[in-house]
Amino acid sequence: MANNVRYRIKKFAKKLLLRKGIRFAAVLLMTYGPAGFIGKLIKLLTSKWLLNVLIKRLT
């Protein structure tokens, strides 16, 4: 019984570390990779576009 619990805890810890590691790697790629610059540029352009649309609707 104790071995089964220990095995489950190890399995859960491995899954958790793998999930966190993949998320961390994805965040690094999105922010510091070449796609990070493109993503920031798209975000900037869409935010200006969104602001213009909202201003036109309010006036």
N, CA, C and O atoms as CSV, one atom per row, in Angstrom:
chain,resi,resn,atom,element,x,y,z
A,1,MET,N,N,0.822,-1.201,0.000
A,1,MET,CA,C,0.000,0.000,0.000
A,1,MET,C,C,0.866,1.265,0.000
A,1,MET,O,O,0.606,2.208,-0.748
A,2,ALA,N,N,1.895,1.268,0.849
A,2,ALA,CA,C,2.758,2.447,0.938
A,2,ALA,C,C,3.512,2.668,-0.369
A,2,ALA,O,O,3.728,3.806,-0.784
A,3,ASN,N,N,3.911,1.571,-1.014
A,3,ASN,CA,C,4.613,1.702,-2.292
A,3,ASN,C,C,3.701,2.293,-3.348
A,3,ASN,O,O,4.140,3.091,-4.176
A,4,ASN,N,N,2.443,1.909,-3.324
A,4,ASN,CA,C,1.475,2.420,-4.288
A,4,ASN,C,C,1.277,3.923,-4.108
A,4,ASN,O,O,1.209,4.663,-5.090
A,5,VAL,N,N,1.185,4.370,-2.875
A,5,VAL,CA,C,1.011,5.801,-2.590
A,5,VAL,C,C,2.256,6.571,-3.017
A,5,VAL,O,O,2.155,7.643,-3.615
A,6,ARG,N,N,3.420,6.027,-2.712
A,6,ARG,CA,C,4.676,6.680,-3.084
A,6,ARG,C,C,4.782,6.786,-4.610
A,6,ARG,O,O,5.205,7.815,-5.138
A,7,TYR,N,N,4.398,5.726,-5.307
A,7,TYR,CA,C,4.430,5.730,-6.773
A,7,TYR,C,C,3.485,6.790,-7.325
A,7,TYR,O,O,3.830,7.503,-8.268
A,8,ARG,N,N,2.298,6.896,-6.742
A,8,ARG,CA,C,1.329,7.899,-7.211
A,8,ARG,C,C,1.826,9.317,-6.971
A,8,ARG,O,O,1.637,10.196,-7.812
A,9,ILE,N,N,2.458,9.538,-5.828
A,9,ILE,CA,C,2.997,10.872,-5.527
A,9,ILE,C,C,4.102,11.221,-6.519
A,9,ILE,O,O,4.153,12.344,-7.021
A,10,LYS,N,N,4.991,10.260,-6.804
A,10,LYS,CA,C,6.059,10.511,-7.771
A,10,LYS,C,C,5.486,10.793,-9.155
A,10,LYS,O,O,5.955,11.687,-9.859
A,11,LYS,N,N,4.475,10.030,-9.537
A,11,LYS,CA,C,3.852,10.217,-10.846
A,11,LYS,C,C,3.204,11.597,-10.936
A,11,LYS,O,O,3.337,12.282,-11.950
A,12,PHE,N,N,2.502,12.005,-9.874
A,12,PHE,CA,C,1.866,13.317,-9.838
A,12,PHE,C,C,2.906,14.430,-9.904
A,12,PHE,O,O,2.717,15.421,-10.608
A,13,ALA,N,N,4.012,14.264,-9.165
A,13,ALA,CA,C,5.070,15.277,-9.163
A,13,ALA,C,C,5.707,15.403,-10.543
A,13,ALA,O,O,6.007,16.511,-10.989
A,14,LYS,N,N,5.915,14.281,-11.219
A,14,LYS,CA,C,6.492,14.330,-12.564
A,14,LYS,C,C,5.563,15.057,-13.524
A,14,LYS,O,O,6.011,15.874,-14.328
A,15,LYS,N,N,4.271,14.762,-13.441
A,15,LYS,CA,C,3.303,15.432,-14.320
A,15,LYS,C,C,3.284,16.929,-14.053
A,15,LYS,O,O,3.258,17.735,-14.984
A,16,LEU,N,N,3.297,17.295,-12.783
A,16,LEU,CA,C,3.255,18.706,-12.407
A,16,LEU,C,C,4.502,19.437,-12.902
A,16,LEU,O,O,4.402,20.531,-13.459
A,17,LEU,N,N,5.674,18.836,-12.701
A,17,LEU,CA,C,6.916,19.465,-13.160
A,17,LEU,C,C,6.955,19.578,-14.672
A,17,LEU,O,O,7.410,20.588,-15.210
A,18,LEU,N,N,6.482,18.553,-15.361
A,18,LEU,CA,C,6.465,18.585,-16.818
A,18,LEU,C,C,5.538,19.680,-17.316
A,18,LEU,O,O,5.884,20.421,-18.237
A,19,ARG,N,N,4.363,19.785,-16.711
A,19,ARG,CA,C,3.395,20.814,-17.117
A,19,ARG,C,C,3.957,22.211,-16.872
A,19,ARG,O,O,3.857,23.085,-17.734
A,20,LYS,N,N,4.550,22.419,-15.697
A,20,LYS,CA,C,5.123,23.732,-15.381
A,20,LYS,C,C,6.300,24.046,-16.300
A,20,LYS,O,O,6.463,25.185,-16.738
A,21,GLY,N,N,7.118,23.041,-16.591
A,21,GLY,CA,C,8.273,23.241,-17.463
A,21,GLY,C,C,7.867,23.612,-18.872
A,21,GLY,O,O,8.467,24.494,-19.487
A,22,ILE,N,N,6.843,22.937,-19.389
A,22,ILE,CA,C,6.369,23.247,-20.738
A,22,ILE,C,C,5.795,24.657,-20.781
A,22,ILE,O,O,6.045,25.402,-21.729
A,23,ARG,N,N,5.034,25.024,-19.766
A,23,ARG,CA,C,4.460,26.372,-19.725
A,23,ARG,C,C,5.561,27.428,-19.645
A,23,ARG,O,O,5.492,28.451,-20.326
A,24,PHE,N,N,6.570,27.185,-18.820
A,24,PHE,CA,C,7.679,28.129,-18.672
A,24,PHE,C,C,8.440,28.278,-19.987
A,24,PHE,O,O,8.798,29.390,-20.377
A,25,ALA,N,N,8.688,27.154,-20.674
A,25,ALA,CA,C,9.396,27.198,-21.950
A,25,ALA,C,C,8.573,27.951,-22.995
A,25,ALA,O,O,9.123,28.710,-23.792
A,26,ALA,N,N,7.269,27.742,-22.989
A,26,ALA,CA,C,6.410,28.435,-23.952
A,26,ALA,C,C,6.420,29.937,-23.703
A,26,ALA,O,O,6.454,30.728,-24.645
A,27,VAL,N,N,6.390,30.325,-22.436
A,27,VAL,CA,C,6.420,31.755,-22.102
A,27,VAL,C,C,7.745,32.371,-22.540
A,27,VAL,O,O,7.770,33.475,-23.084
A,28,LEU,N,N,8.845,31.659,-22.303
A,28,LEU,CA,C,10.149,32.176,-22.734
A,28,LEU,C,C,10.213,32.322,-24.246
A,28,LEU,O,O,10.729,33.317,-24.754
A,29,LEU,N,N,9.690,31.330,-24.970
A,29,LEU,CA,C,9.713,31.412,-26.428
A,29,LEU,C,C,8.861,32.566,-26.934
A,29,LEU,O,O,9.240,33.252,-27.884
A,30,MET,N,N,7.707,32.784,-26.299
A,30,MET,CA,C,6.820,33.855,-26.764
A,30,MET,C,C,7.373,35.237,-26.448
A,30,MET,O,O,7.140,36.182,-27.201
A,31,THR,N,N,8.102,35.367,-25.342
A,31,THR,CA,C,8.560,36.697,-24.955
A,31,THR,C,C,9.952,37.032,-25.475
A,31,THR,O,O,10.222,38.186,-25.809
A,32,TYR,N,N,10.845,36.039,-25.550
A,32,TYR,CA,C,12.228,36.342,-25.912
A,32,TYR,C,C,12.635,35.818,-27.280
A,32,TYR,O,O,13.716,36.153,-27.764
A,33,GLY,N,N,11.806,35.015,-27.908
A,33,GLY,CA,C,12.120,34.503,-29.242
A,33,GLY,C,C,11.762,35.520,-30.301
A,33,GLY,O,O,11.258,36.598,-29.986
A,34,PRO,N,N,12.020,35.184,-31.567
A,34,PRO,CA,C,11.643,36.094,-32.649
A,34,PRO,C,C,10.134,36.304,-32.717
A,34,PRO,O,O,9.662,37.361,-33.135
A,35,ALA,N,N,9.387,35.291,-32.303
A,35,ALA,CA,C,7.931,35.428,-32.305
A,35,ALA,C,C,7.482,36.407,-31.222
A,35,ALA,O,O,6.400,36.985,-31.323
A,36,GLY,N,N,8.300,36.596,-30.193
A,36,GLY,CA,C,7.940,37.535,-29.138
A,36,GLY,C,C,7.850,38.952,-29.666
A,36,GLY,O,O,6.942,39.699,-29.300
A,37,PHE,N,N,8.786,39.325,-30.523
A,37,PHE,CA,C,8.774,40.661,-31.114
A,37,PHE,C,C,7.563,40.823,-32.017
A,37,PHE,O,O,6.880,41.846,-31.981
A,38,ILE,N,N,7.303,39.799,-32.831
A,38,ILE,CA,C,6.149,39.850,-33.735
A,38,ILE,C,C,4.855,39.910,-32.929
A,38,ILE,O,O,3.938,40.658,-33.268
A,39,GLY,N,N,4.789,39.120,-31.863
A,39,GLY,CA,C,3.600,39.129,-31.015
A,39,GLY,C,C,3.365,40.486,-30.371
A,39,GLY,O,O,2.230,40.955,-30.288
A,40,LYS,N,N,4.443,41.115,-29.916
A,40,LYS,CA,C,4.310,42.444,-29.306
A,40,LYS,C,C,3.862,43.474,-30.334
A,40,LYS,O,O,3.058,44.356,-30.029
A,41,LEU,N,N,4.384,43.361,-31.553
A,41,LEU,CA,C,3.991,44.279,-32.616
A,41,LEU,C,C,2.513,44.115,-32.963
A,41,LEU,O,O,1.791,45.100,-33.117
A,42,ILE,N,N,2.070,42.867,-33.085
A,42,ILE,CA,C,0.654,42.608,-33.379
A,42,ILE,C,C,-0.223,43.119,-32.243
A,42,ILE,O,O,-1.283,43.697,-32.482
A,43,LYS,N,N,0.219,42.907,-31.017
A,43,LYS,CA,C,-0.553,43.370,-29.864
A,43,LYS,C,C,-0.668,44.895,-29.871
A,43,LYS,O,O,-1.735,45.440,-29.588
A,44,LEU,N,N,0.414,45.574,-30.191
A,44,LEU,CA,C,0.405,47.031,-30.246
A,44,LEU,C,C,-0.533,47.531,-31.336
A,44,LEU,O,O,-1.321,48.449,-31.110
A,45,LEU,N,N,-0.448,46.926,-32.521
A,45,LEU,CA,C,-1.306,47.343,-33.633
A,45,LEU,C,C,-2.774,47.073,-33.341
A,45,LEU,O,O,-3.632,47.906,-33.636
A,46,THR,N,N,-3.067,45.913,-32.761
A,46,THR,CA,C,-4.470,45.596,-32.485
A,46,THR,C,C,-5.015,46.471,-31.371
A,46,THR,O,O,-6.198,46.811,-31.380
A,47,SER,N,N,-4.180,46.842,-30.416
A,47,SER,CA,C,-4.682,47.697,-29.348
A,47,SER,C,C,-4.997,49.094,-29.891
A,47,SER,O,O,-5.989,49.705,-29.494
A,48,LYS,N,N,-4.155,49.598,-30.794
A,48,LYS,CA,C,-4.449,50.904,-31.397
A,48,LYS,C,C,-5.706,50.813,-32.246
A,48,LYS,O,O,-6.533,51.724,-32.233
A,49,TRP,N,N,-5.855,49.720,-32.983
A,49,TRP,CA,C,-7.043,49.514,-33.802
A,49,TRP,C,C,-8.279,49.441,-32.918
A,49,TRP,O,O,-9.310,50.037,-33.231
A,50,LEU,N,N,-8.173,48.711,-31.816
A,50,LEU,CA,C,-9.304,48.569,-30.906
A,50,LEU,C,C,-9.669,49.912,-30.291
A,50,LEU,O,O,-10.852,50.232,-30.172
A,51,LEU,N,N,-8.682,50.697,-29.902
A,51,LEU,CA,C,-8.962,52.022,-29.342
A,51,LEU,C,C,-9.659,52.917,-30.361
A,51,LEU,O,O,-10.599,53.632,-30.017
A,52,ASN,N,N,-9.208,52.881,-31.610
A,52,ASN,CA,C,-9.855,53.687,-32.649
A,52,ASN,C,C,-11.307,53.273,-32.849
A,52,ASN,O,O,-12.178,54.129,-33.002
A,53,VAL,N,N,-11.575,51.991,-32.849
A,53,VAL,CA,C,-12.951,51.504,-33.015
A,53,VAL,C,C,-13.812,51.962,-31.843
A,53,VAL,O,O,-14.940,52.416,-32.036
A,54,LEU,N,N,-13.286,51.845,-30.640
A,54,LEU,CA,C,-14.059,52.254,-29.464
A,54,LEU,C,C,-14.318,53.755,-29.465
A,54,LEU,O,O,-15.410,54.192,-29.102
A,55,ILE,N,N,-13.331,54.547,-29.869
A,55,ILE,CA,C,-13.502,56.003,-29.915
A,55,ILE,C,C,-14.556,56.375,-30.948
A,55,ILE,O,O,-15.384,57.253,-30.703
A,56,LYS,N,N,-14.531,55.716,-32.098
A,56,LYS,CA,C,-15.526,56.003,-33.131
A,56,LYS,C,C,-16.928,55.649,-32.662
A,56,LYS,O,O,-17.887,56.345,-32.996
A,57,ARG,N,N,-17.056,54.588,-31.899
A,57,ARG,CA,C,-18.381,54.194,-31.407
A,57,ARG,C,C,-18.889,55.154,-30.337
A,57,ARG,O,O,-20.089,55.417,-30.252
A,58,LEU,N,N,-17.986,55.670,-29.531
A,58,LEU,CA,C,-18.406,56.560,-28.452
A,58,LEU,C,C,-18.764,57.950,-28.961
A,58,LEU,O,O,-19.554,58.653,-28.331
A,59,THR,N,N,-18.191,58.358,-30.099
A,59,THR,CA,C,-18.476,59.704,-30.612
A,59,THR,C,C,-19.586,59.693,-31.631
A,59,THR,O,O,-19.949,60.744,-32.160
